[in-house]
């Protein structure tokens, strides 16, 4: 079982740029305005893909531009954070954010306001 929380317009970009730049890295991340925290509440690891689905008034939109890219295994009790550039109009028109694990299980949380 996964618990998912999404935070629009967080200030994570400066933190991520410090972490990627301070250790000899030269790449920078820009306009990361959506942070998603995924916590594994179960007793077994869960591997989720590197993308998510947004469902809303415009149908279902697949977002495959998460940072860090997946797939990603989340162990019991662990929290994984993902970040992406999210169009605010699309976000406001969405009502559900969904991750899918490698077994095809779907994990949802509220999104936007749509």
N, C-alpha and C positions, 0 to 999 in steps of 0.2 A: 504494500500500500504506500502510495506517495502523497505527500502534502505539497501543494504547489501554491506559491504566492507570487503575484506579479506587481511590480512597482513602476509606474510610468514617471518619466522625468526625474530620475534619481541623479545624483551627482557622482556617479561611479567613473566617468571618463577620466578625470584627473588622477584618481587612484590607480586605475589600470595603466595609464600612460606612464606613471612613475614606476610601477612594477615592471613594465616591459622595457623601459628605458634605462633603469638604474643598473640592471644586470648585464650591461654590454649590448643589449638589443637596440636596434635603431628604428623599429617600426612603431607607429603611433596609431591609436584607435580614435576615430572621430564620430561624434554624434550618436553615441550609444545612449539612447534615452529610455530603454526598457530593460529592467533587471528582473530576472525570474529566479526565485529560490525554490529548489526542489529538495524535499527531505524524505528519506526512506524511513517509513514508520514500521516496516516489516522486519522479518528475521532473516531474510535472504537478500543477496545483492540483486539489484534491478538494473538492467542495461537499457537506456533509452537512446533513441536515434538522435541525430544531430539537428533535428528540426522540430517544428511544432505546427499545429493547425489552429487557425482562428476561425470561429464560426460566428456568423452574424447576419445582418440584413442583406449583405451582399453574397451570401453563401459561404463556402469553406475556402479559405486561402491558406496555402502551405507556405511556411516561412523556413527557409533552409540556411539562413545567414546568421546563425547563432555563434557567439564567441564564448568560450572555446568551442571549436567544432566537435561533433560527436563521431561515432557513438561514445557514450559515457556510462561507465558502471558506477552506481551509487550503492555503497555498502550499507548494512543496517545501521541506523542512527546517524548516518552521514547527511550532510547538506551540500548540494552542488549548486553553484550559481552560474547562470547564463546571461548574456547580454546581447542586445541587437539594436539596430536602427529600426524604429517603428514609425510608420506614417501615422500621425495623430488622428487623421480622418478615418483611416482604416480601424485603428484601435477603438475610437468612439463608436463605430458602427458594429463592433464585435461584442458578443455576450459570453463566449466560451473559448478558453485556451486549452488545448489538448496535447499531451505528450503520449507517444505510443512506445511500449517496450518491445524488446526483441521477440517476445511471445505473442505480440498483438494485443496485449491488454492496454486499455485506454485510461488515462488519468486526466481529469478535468479540473479547472478552476474558473471562477468568474473572470471576465475580461471586459475592458472598456465599459460602455454603458448601453450598447445596442441591444 
